[in-house]
Amino acid sequence: MTDVAEEGAPSEEQQPPLSCSPGGSEHSLPAAPTEGTEERAEEVAAARPQHPDITAELPLDQFRIRKFFVLRPGTLSQAMRDVEALVDGEVDGSVHGVWLMAEVDHWNNERERLVLITDSSLLVFKYDFVMFNCEQIQRIPLNFVDRISCGKFSFPKHSLLQREGEGVRVFWDRLREPSFTSKWNPFATDFPFVTFIHHPVGSISDSFSALCDIQKFQEQLRDAAQKVHAVKPVPGKANGVLVLNQLIHIEAYVGIMSFLGNQNKLGYCMARGNIGF
């Protein structure tokens, strides 16, 4: 404590002016800090707030997860209000469930999505959690949903891609196959199915875990679609929903852009340092 006081900026109390002896050849040393000065310094140090070492409490993955804008206070609640306001009561009916998920397209790209299950529709929203704006809506009538596949992912034999975990793929036109042009077009949106996986923030808390529970989503979607099939059957289509536990195939081979995009979470609204989203 004494060393710190001697190296600090001079003050009238701590650094009195040097005095010369009558002979002018010797100088007196600076006065040592008094006992009262040391006690005040100790009191100030004790009064300072002690910040916990959060780096020791939170693992690196937790810091990365907290970069998602959906975790900012009030963000998800505002997003839910915004997308529920876009539900058409006459066409869709009332809302039964809201889910936070990620969509995987036919080129293995992940994109953040809000998904609603209503009386008559499956609504998939592309929502900007930074600007609080809904950019795109995909409406799928539940009476057209004819198959739900659940399981792990598979790729062609010579593909360089792979994907861990499980997903859910919802089909609504089993008789229509994607065209060759659509398969090789990364921006094509005319596929008769949509694929969902867990959102990365599902492990942050129990509330987010419930919102991202893909198994519960699959069960609620199956029950809602079965009810609509019984009330509004589609002529020429088999009634009911077939639920299969099988591999979800993604016909992509190289996918350099999807690899880079998924590794850096470019399909999610995240804080990205000085660049931003």
C-alpha positions in Angstrom: 0.0 0.0 0.0 2.9 2.4 0.8 4.5 1.7 -2.6 1.3 2.7 -4.4 1.0 5.9 -2.5 4.6 6.9 -3.3 4.3 6.3 -7.1 1.0 8.1 -7.5 0.5 11.7 -8.5 2.0 14.1 -6.0 -0.4 15.8 -3.6 0.0 18.4 -0.8 -0.5 15.8 1.9 1.7 13.0 0.5 4.5 14.9 -1.3 5.6 18.0 0.7 8.2 20.2 -0.9 11.8 19.3 -0.4 13.7 21.4 2.2 17.4 22.2 2.1 19.7 22.0 5.0 21.5 25.1 6.2 24.6 23.9 4.3 22.6 23.5 1.1 24.3 20.1 0.3 21.7 17.7 1.7 17.9 17.3 1.1 15.4 15.8 3.4 13.3 12.8 2.2 9.5 13.0 1.5 7.4 12.4 4.5 6.0 8.9 4.7 2.2 8.5 4.5 0.5 8.8 7.8 -1.5 6.0 9.5 -4.8 7.8 8.7 -4.0 7.9 5.0 -3.4 4.1 4.9 -6.7 3.5 6.8 -8.6 5.7 4.3 -7.1 3.8 1.3 -8.0 0.5 2.8 -11.6 1.7 3.4 -11.9 2.9 -0.2 -10.6 -0.4 -1.5 -13.0 -2.4 0.6 -16.0 -0.2 -0.5 -15.4 -0.9 -4.2 -17.9 -3.4 -5.7 -16.4 -6.9 -6.2 -17.3 -8.1 -9.7 -17.6 -11.9 -10.0 -15.4 -13.7 -12.5 -18.1 -14.5 -15.1 -15.6 -16.1 -17.4 -15.1 -18.9 -14.8 -18.8 -19.4 -14.4 -20.1 -19.4 -18.0 -18.5 -21.7 -20.6 -17.5 -20.4 -24.0 -20.6 -21.9 -25.7 -22.8 -19.9 -23.4 -21.1 -16.6 -24.4 -21.7 -17.5 -28.1 -25.3 -18.4 -27.5 -26.0 -15.1 -25.8 -25.1 -13.3 -29.1 -28.5 -14.3 -30.6 -30.8 -11.3 -30.7 -33.8 -13.5 -29.8 -32.3 -13.7 -26.3 -32.4 -9.9 -25.7 -35.0 -9.0 -23.1 -38.5 -8.5 -24.7 -37.4 -9.4 -28.2 -39.1 -12.8 -28.4 -42.3 -11.5 -26.8 -42.5 -8.6 -29.3 -41.8 -11.0 -32.2 -44.6 -13.3 -31.1 -47.0 -10.4 -30.9 -46.0 -9.3 -34.4 -46.5 -12.6 -36.1 -49.7 -13.4 -34.3 -51.1 -10.1 -35.6 -50.5 -11.4 -39.1 -52.7 -14.5 -38.6 -55.8 -14.3 -40.7 -58.7 -15.4 -38.4 -61.0 -16.3 -41.3 -58.4 -18.4 -43.1 -56.1 -19.7 -40.3 -58.3 -19.7 -37.2 -56.9 -19.4 -33.7 -53.3 -20.0 -32.7 -52.5 -23.2 -30.9 -48.7 -23.1 -30.6 -45.7 -20.9 -31.3 -42.3 -22.4 -32.0 -38.8 -21.1 -32.4 -36.9 -23.3 -34.9 -34.4 -23.3 -37.7 -35.3 -24.3 -41.3 -32.9 -26.4 -43.4 -33.3 -25.9 -47.1 -32.4 -28.2 -50.0 -28.9 -26.9 -50.1 -28.4 -27.6 -46.3 -28.6 -23.9 -45.3 -29.9 -23.1 -41.9 -32.3 -20.1 -41.4 -34.0 -18.9 -38.2 -37.8 -19.2 -38.2 -40.9 -18.6 -36.1 -43.5 -21.3 -36.7 -47.2 -21.1 -35.8 -49.7 -23.9 -35.7 -53.3 -22.7 -36.0 -56.7 -24.3 -36.5 -56.2 -24.7 -40.3 -52.7 -23.7 -41.2 -49.0 -24.2 -40.6 -47.4 -20.7 -40.8 -43.6 -20.3 -41.2 -42.3 -16.8 -40.6 -39.0 -15.3 -41.6 -38.6 -12.7 -38.9 -35.9 -10.1 -38.4 -35.2 -10.0 -34.7 -33.0 -6.9 -35.2 -35.5 -4.6 -36.8 -38.6 -6.4 -35.4 -40.0 -6.9 -38.9 -41.6 -9.9 -40.6 -40.0 -10.4 -44.0 -41.8 -13.5 -45.3 -44.7 -15.7 -44.6 -45.3 -19.2 -45.9 -48.8 -20.6 -45.3 -49.4 -24.4 -45.6 -53.0 -25.6 -45.2 -53.1 -28.4 -42.7 -55.5 -30.5 -44.8 -52.8 -30.7 -47.5 -50.2 -32.1 -45.0 -50.0 -35.8 -45.8 -46.7 -37.0 -44.3 -44.3 -36.1 -41.5 -40.9 -37.6 -41.4 -38.7 -37.6 -38.3 -35.1 -38.8 -38.0 -31.5 -38.1 -38.7 -30.1 -36.6 -41.9 -28.6 -38.4 -44.8 -26.7 -37.2 -47.9 -25.7 -38.7 -51.3 -22.9 -41.3 -51.3 -20.2 -39.0 -52.6 -21.4 -35.8 -50.8 -18.9 -33.9 -48.7 -21.6 -32.6 -46.3 -22.9 -34.0 -43.1 -25.3 -32.9 -40.4 -25.6 -34.0 -36.8 -28.8 -34.3 -34.8 -32.4 -35.0 -35.9 -35.1 -33.1 -37.7 -38.7 -33.0 -38.9 -39.8 -32.8 -42.5 -43.4 -31.9 -43.4 -44.8 -32.9 -46.8 -47.9 -31.6 -48.3 -47.9 -33.0 -51.9 -46.5 -36.5 -52.1 -47.3 -36.8 -55.8 -45.2 -33.8 -56.9 -41.4 -34.2 -57.2 -39.1 -31.2 -57.3 -37.8 -30.4 -60.8 -34.2 -30.8 -61.8 -33.9 -27.0 -62.1 -35.2 -26.5 -58.6 -32.8 -29.0 -57.1 -29.8 -27.1 -58.5 -31.2 -23.6 -57.8 -30.2 -22.5 -54.2 -33.0 -19.9 -54.2 -35.8 -22.2 -55.3 -38.9 -22.2 -53.0 -41.3 -24.5 -54.9 -40.5 -27.6 -52.9 -43.5 -29.5 -51.5 -41.9 -29.9 -48.1 -40.2 -28.0 -45.3 -37.5 -29.2 -42.9 -37.0 -28.1 -39.3 -34.3 -28.6 -36.7 -33.7 -27.4 -33.2 -32.8 -23.8 -32.7 -29.3 -23.3 -31.1 -30.8 -21.4 -28.1 -32.9 -24.3 -27.0 -30.5 -25.2 -24.2 -30.3 -21.8 -22.6 -33.3 -22.2 -20.3 -36.4 -24.3 -19.7 -38.7 -21.8 -21.4 -36.6 -21.7 -24.6 -36.3 -25.5 -24.4 -40.1 -25.8 -24.6 -40.2 -23.3 -27.5 -37.6 -25.3 -29.5 -38.9 -28.8 -28.6 -39.1 -30.4 -32.1 -40.7 -33.6 -30.8 -43.6 -31.7 -29.2 -44.0 -29.7 -32.4 -44.3 -32.8 -34.4 -46.9 -34.2 -32.1 -49.0 -31.0 -32.1 -48.8 -30.7 -35.9 -49.9 -34.3 -36.4 -52.9 -33.8 -34.1 -53.9 -30.5 -35.7 -53.6 -31.9 -39.2 -55.6 -35.0 -38.3 -58.5 -32.8 -37.1 -58.5 -30.7 -40.2 -58.4 -33.8 -42.5 -61.6 -35.0 -40.8 -63.4 -31.7 -41.1 -62.1 -30.5 -44.5 -60.9 -33.4 -46.6 -59.3 -32.6 -49.9 -60.9 -34.4 -52.9 -58.6 -36.8 -54.6 -56.2 -37.0 -51.6 -56.0 -39.7 -48.9 -57.3 -38.5 -45.6 -55.0 -38.6 -42.6 -51.3 -37.9 -41.9 -48.6 -40.6 -42.2 -45.9 -40.2 -39.5 -42.6 -42.0 -40.4 -39.4 -42.5 -38.5 -36.9 -42.5 -41.3 -33.8 -40.7 -42.6 -34.3 -37.2 -43.9 -32.4 -37.0 -47.2 -30.8 -33.8 -48.4 -29.5 -34.0 -52.0 -26.5 -31.7 -51.8 -23.0 -32.6 -52.6 -20.4 -29.9 -52.0 -22.1 -27.0 -50.3 -19.2 -24.7 -49.6 -21.4 -21.7 -49.0 -23.8 -23.7 -46.7 -20.8 -25.0 -44.7 -19.4 -21.5 -44.2 -22.9 -20.0 -43.5 -23.8 -22.7 -41.0 -20.5 -22.5 -39.2 -20.8 -18.7 -38.8 -24.6 -18.8 -38.2 -25.3 -16.4 -41.0 -28.9 -17.5 -41.1 -29.6 -16.2 -37.6 -29.9 -12.7 -36.2 -26.8 -12.4 -34.1 -24.4 -9.7 -32.8 -21.3 -9.8 -34.9 -18.9 -7.4 -33.4 -18.3 -4.2 -35.3 -19.9 -5.6 -38.4 -23.4 -6.2 -37.1 -26.0 -8.4 -38.6 
